[in-house]
Amino acid sequence: MFKRLINFFQDYDIRWKLKKISQKTGINFYPKQFRFSFFSRIHTSFIFNLIFFLKIIQKKRNLYKFIKSNSTYKTSCINFLISPQSSGSNFLRQCINSYFEITNNLGNGIPFHDKLNDKWITSAPAIVYSDMWRSINFERNIAFEKLDNNLKEEFLSKRVIFSRYPAMHCDLYNLNNDNINPLILIREPKSCIISRYIYLIKYNRYYSKFFDKKKNINTKIISDEIKRLDTFYTYWINDLRQRKRFFVLDYDELIKNPNESIFKTLEFVGFKVMQYYEHDEDLIAVGQIIK
């Protein structure tokens, strides 16, 4: 009897537990059909919340362990990709994600586009965020808890933490530590500001009230973006003077010579770089991504 009770709690989810109890007691704890009328909706809402929170608790546990592992993993070198907004980091991040996915046989390295949310998604991204707010992501698409121990070690040792510090918080890591390995992606300031201006005019309601109809321009956006870029470059120019190892990559160089730039990036973050044969039919690794 005791074993049966243990099996009952271990082997059945809440749905089947309630159904079993309903059969034994004759009371429909789990209804045959959910209804949303005035009286029935209380029961429906109760069951919904019960199922929802039981499911979300497991996600919460996995996500917390994932964030903790990323933040506390002991290594002599923590890779960082740091850039101001509208600097072209999305392209570089997707290349790093694809390379990690291919080299660890976790997918074909080709991201797919989520049209509804306008996002590029890869099966096993090696890019993680530097702050708690963005790290708590229910759409995280690498099931870290399902990886074997070797792959977990590979992921944690090769992952690249993405940050826009000091424009955004970096509250999961200490950037002053000696083991921080920063790759700074820069872009010509005028191009950054133009890109941000177009984006903010279209999507940010806050700036709409500052638009000067007579001059047909929003000087508030330009002023704010200049200040952000000045803060970013001033901080990192001073910081890099004290570091022995860092890599500064220009966006224009990345676009002009993508193969060379990406190989340099991969070597800098410690990835084993495969050969690239431009005329080979079976392009491998980064070759597949770039082609």
Contacts in CASP RR format, 6 or more apart in sequence:
PFRMAT RR
TARGET T0000
AUTHOR 0000-0000-0000
METHOD contacts of the structure
MODEL  1
MFKRLINFFQDYDIRWKLKKISQKTGINFYPKQFRFSFFSRIHTSFIFNL
IFFLKIIQKKRNLYKFIKSNSTYKTSCINFLISPQSSGSNFLRQCINSYF
EITNNLGNGIPFHDKLNDKWITSAPAIVYSDMWRSINFERNIAFEKLDNN
LKEEFLSKRVIFSRYPAMHCDLYNLNNDNINPLILIREPKSCIISRYIYL
IKYNRYYSKFFDKKKNINTKIISDEIKRLDTFYTYWINDLRQRKRFFVLD
YDELIKNPNESIFKTLEFVGFKVMQYYEHDEDLIAVGQIIK
8 17 0 8 1.000
8 20 0 8 1.000
9 17 0 8 1.000
12 20 0 8 1.000
13 54 0 8 1.000
14 50 0 8 1.000
14 51 0 8 1.000
14 54 0 8 1.000
15 30 0 8 1.000
15 51 0 8 1.000
18 29 0 8 1.000
18 30 0 8 1.000
18 47 0 8 1.000
19 29 0 8 1.000
19 30 0 8 1.000
21 27 0 8 1.000
21 29 0 8 1.000
21 30 0 8 1.000
22 28 0 8 1.000
22 29 0 8 1.000
22 30 0 8 1.000
30 47 0 8 1.000
31 40 0 8 1.000
31 43 0 8 1.000
31 44 0 8 1.000
31 47 0 8 1.000
34 40 0 8 1.000
34 44 0 8 1.000
34 47 0 8 1.000
35 41 0 8 1.000
35 44 0 8 1.000
36 44 0 8 1.000
59 138 0 8 1.000
62 143 0 8 1.000
62 144 0 8 1.000
62 145 0 8 1.000
63 136 0 8 1.000
63 137 0 8 1.000
63 138 0 8 1.000
63 140 0 8 1.000
65 144 0 8 1.000
65 145 0 8 1.000
66 140 0 8 1.000
66 144 0 8 1.000
66 145 0 8 1.000
67 132 0 8 1.000
67 135 0 8 1.000
67 136 0 8 1.000
67 172 0 8 1.000
69 144 0 8 1.000
69 152 0 8 1.000
69 156 0 8 1.000
70 128 0 8 1.000
70 135 0 8 1.000
70 156 0 8 1.000
70 159 0 8 1.000
70 161 0 8 1.000
70 172 0 8 1.000
71 172 0 8 1.000
71 173 0 8 1.000
73 156 0 8 1.000
73 157 0 8 1.000
75 156 0 8 1.000
75 157 0 8 1.000
75 179 0 8 1.000
76 179 0 8 1.000
77 179 0 8 1.000
77 181 0 8 1.000
78 161 0 8 1.000
78 173 0 8 1.000
78 177 0 8 1.000
78 179 0 8 1.000
78 180 0 8 1.000
78 181 0 8 1.000
79 158 0 8 1.000
79 159 0 8 1.000
79 160 0 8 1.000
79 161 0 8 1.000
79 181 0 8 1.000
79 183 0 8 1.000
79 269 0 8 1.000
79 270 0 8 1.000
80 130 0 8 1.000
80 160 0 8 1.000
80 161 0 8 1.000
80 162 0 8 1.000
80 163 0 8 1.000
80 173 0 8 1.000
80 175 0 8 1.000
80 180 0 8 1.000
80 181 0 8 1.000
80 182 0 8 1.000
80 183 0 8 1.000
81 89 0 8 1.000
81 92 0 8 1.000
81 93 0 8 1.000
81 96 0 8 1.000
81 127 0 8 1.000
81 160 0 8 1.000
81 161 0 8 1.000
81 162 0 8 1.000
81 163 0 8 1.000
81 183 0 8 1.000
81 185 0 8 1.000
82 162 0 8 1.000
82 163 0 8 1.000
82 164 0 8 1.000
82 165 0 8 1.000
82 182 0 8 1.000
82 183 0 8 1.000
82 184 0 8 1.000
82 185 0 8 1.000
82 236 0 8 1.000
83 89 0 8 1.000
83 164 0 8 1.000
83 184 0 8 1.000
83 185 0 8 1.000
83 186 0 8 1.000
83 187 0 8 1.000
84 164 0 8 1.000
84 167 0 8 1.000
84 186 0 8 1.000
84 187 0 8 1.000
84 192 0 8 1.000
84 228 0 8 1.000
84 229 0 8 1.000
84 232 0 8 1.000
85 164 0 8 1.000
85 167 0 8 1.000
85 192 0 8 1.000
85 196 0 8 1.000
85 228 0 8 1.000
86 187 0 8 1.000
86 191 0 8 1.000
86 192 0 8 1.000
86 195 0 8 1.000
86 196 0 8 1.000
86 199 0 8 1.000
87 185 0 8 1.000
87 186 0 8 1.000
87 187 0 8 1.000
87 192 0 8 1.000
87 251 0 8 1.000
88 185 0 8 1.000
88 187 0 8 1.000
88 251 0 8 1.000
88 254 0 8 1.000
89 162 0 8 1.000
89 185 0 8 1.000
90 120 0 8 1.000
91 254 0 8 1.000
92 185 0 8 1.000
92 249 0 8 1.000
92 254 0 8 1.000
92 262 0 8 1.000
92 265 0 8 1.000
93 127 0 8 1.000
93 160 0 8 1.000
93 162 0 8 1.000
94 111 0 8 1.000
94 120 0 8 1.000
94 122 0 8 1.000
94 289 0 8 1.000
95 262 0 8 1.000
95 265 0 8 1.000
95 286 0 8 1.000
95 289 0 8 1.000
95 290 0 8 1.000
96 126 0 8 1.000
96 127 0 8 1.000
96 160 0 8 1.000
96 265 0 8 1.000
96 266 0 8 1.000
96 269 0 8 1.000
97 109 0 8 1.000
97 111 0 8 1.000
97 122 0 8 1.000
97 124 0 8 1.000
97 125 0 8 1.000
97 126 0 8 1.000
97 127 0 8 1.000
98 109 0 8 1.000
98 110 0 8 1.000
98 111 0 8 1.000
98 122 0 8 1.000
98 288 0 8 1.000
98 289 0 8 1.000
99 109 0 8 1.000
99 126 0 8 1.000
99 262 0 8 1.000
99 266 0 8 1.000
99 271 0 8 1.000
99 285 0 8 1.000
99 286 0 8 1.000
99 289 0 8 1.000
100 106 0 8 1.000
100 124 0 8 1.000
100 125 0 8 1.000
100 126 0 8 1.000
100 155 0 8 1.000
100 158 0 8 1.000
100 271 0 8 1.000
101 107 0 8 1.000
101 108 0 8 1.000
101 109 0 8 1.000
101 122 0 8 1.000
101 123 0 8 1.000
101 124 0 8 1.000
101 125 0 8 1.000
101 126 0 8 1.000
102 108 0 8 1.000
102 109 0 8 1.000
102 284 0 8 1.000
102 285 0 8 1.000
102 288 0 8 1.000
102 289 0 8 1.000
103 271 0 8 1.000
103 272 0 8 1.000
103 274 0 8 1.000
103 285 0 8 1.000
104 124 0 8 1.000
104 151 0 8 1.000
104 154 0 8 1.000
106 123 0 8 1.000
106 124 0 8 1.000
107 123 0 8 1.000
107 124 0 8 1.000
108 288 0 8 1.000
109 122 0 8 1.000
109 123 0 8 1.000
109 288 0 8 1.000
109 289 0 8 1.000
110 288 0 8 1.000
111 120 0 8 1.000
111 121 0 8 1.000
111 122 0 8 1.000
112 120 0 8 1.000
112 121 0 8 1.000
113 119 0 8 1.000
113 120 0 8 1.000
113 121 0 8 1.000
114 120 0 8 1.000
114 121 0 8 1.000
121 141 0 8 1.000
122 141 0 8 1.000
123 141 0 8 1.000
123 142 0 8 1.000
124 141 0 8 1.000
124 142 0 8 1.000
125 141 0 8 1.000
125 142 0 8 1.000
126 155 0 8 1.000
126 158 0 8 1.000
126 159 0 8 1.000
126 160 0 8 1.000
127 159 0 8 1.000
127 160 0 8 1.000
127 161 0 8 1.000
127 162 0 8 1.000
128 135 0 8 1.000
128 159 0 8 1.000
128 160 0 8 1.000
128 161 0 8 1.000
128 162 0 8 1.000
129 135 0 8 1.000
129 137 0 8 1.000
129 161 0 8 1.000
129 162 0 8 1.000
129 163 0 8 1.000
129 172 0 8 1.000
130 161 0 8 1.000
130 162 0 8 1.000
130 163 0 8 1.000
130 165 0 8 1.000
130 168 0 8 1.000
130 169 0 8 1.000
130 170 0 8 1.000
130 171 0 8 1.000
130 172 0 8 1.000
130 173 0 8 1.000
131 163 0 8 1.000
131 168 0 8 1.000
131 169 0 8 1.000
131 170 0 8 1.000
131 171 0 8 1.000
131 172 0 8 1.000
132 171 0 8 1.000
132 172 0 8 1.000
133 169 0 8 1.000
135 172 0 8 1.000
142 155 0 8 1.000
144 152 0 8 1.000
144 155 0 8 1.000
147 155 0 8 1.000
158 269 0 8 1.000
158 270 0 8 1.000
158 271 0 8 1.000
160 183 0 8 1.000
160 269 0 8 1.000
161 172 0 8 1.000
161 173 0 8 1.000
163 170 0 8 1.000
163 175 0 8 1.000
164 232 0 8 1.000
165 175 0 8 1.000
165 235 0 8 1.000
166 231 0 8 1.000
166 232 0 8 1.000
166 235 0 8 1.000
167 228 0 8 1.000
167 231 0 8 1.000
167 232 0 8 1.000
173 180 0 8 1.000
174 180 0 8 1.000
175 182 0 8 1.000
175 239 0 8 1.000
180 243 0 8 1.000
181 245 0 8 1.000
181 246 0 8 1.000
181 268 0 8 1.000
181 269 0 8 1.000
182 236 0 8 1.000
182 239 0 8 1.000
182 240 0 8 1.000
182 243 0 8 1.000
182 246 0 8 1.000
182 247 0 8 1.000
183 246 0 8 1.000
183 247 0 8 1.000
183 248 0 8 1.000
183 249 0 8 1.000
183 265 0 8 1.000
183 268 0 8 1.000
183 269 0 8 1.000
184 236 0 8 1.000
184 240 0 8 1.000
184 246 0 8 1.000
184 247 0 8 1.000
184 248 0 8 1.000
184 249 0 8 1.000
185 249 0 8 1.000
185 251 0 8 1.000
185 254 0 8 1.000
186 233 0 8 1.000
186 248 0 8 1.000
186 249 0 8 1.000
186 250 0 8 1.000
186 251 0 8 1.000
187 250 0 8 1.000
187 251 0 8 1.000
187 252 0 8 1.000
188 251 0 8 1.000
188 252 0 8 1.000
189 226 0 8 1.000
189 229 0 8 1.000
191 251 0 8 1.000
192 225 0 8 1.000
192 229 0 8 1.000
193 222 0 8 1.000
193 225 0 8 1.000
193 226 0 8 1.000
193 229 0 8 1.000
196 221 0 8 1.000
196 225 0 8 1.000
197 218 0 8 1.000
197 221 0 8 1.000
197 222 0 8 1.000
197 225 0 8 1.000
200 207 0 8 1.000
200 218 0 8 1.000
200 221 0 8 1.000
201 207 0 8 1.000
201 211 0 8 1.000
201 218 0 8 1.000
201 221 0 8 1.000
207 218 0 8 1.000
207 220 0 8 1.000
207 221 0 8 1.000
210 218 0 8 1.000
210 219 0 8 1.000
210 220 0 8 1.000
210 221 0 8 1.000
211 217 0 8 1.000
211 218 0 8 1.000
212 218 0 8 1.000
212 219 0 8 1.000
240 246 0 8 1.000
240 248 0 8 1.000
247 264 0 8 1.000
247 265 0 8 1.000
247 268 0 8 1.000
249 261 0 8 1.000
249 264 0 8 1.000
249 265 0 8 1.000
253 261 0 8 1.000
254 261 0 8 1.000
254 262 0 8 1.000
258 290 0 8 1.000
259 276 0 8 1.000
259 286 0 8 1.000
259 287 0 8 1.000
259 290 0 8 1.000
262 286 0 8 1.000
262 289 0 8 1.000
262 290 0 8 1.000
263 273 0 8 1.000
263 276 0 8 1.000
263 286 0 8 1.000
266 273 0 8 1.000
266 286 0 8 1.000
267 273 0 8 1.000
273 285 0 8 1.000
273 286 0 8 1.000
274 284 0 8 1.000
274 285 0 8 1.000
274 286 0 8 1.000
275 284 0 8 1.000
276 283 0 8 1.000
276 284 0 8 1.000
276 285 0 8 1.000
276 286 0 8 1.000
276 287 0 8 1.000
276 290 0 8 1.000
277 283 0 8 1.000
283 291 0 8 1.000
END
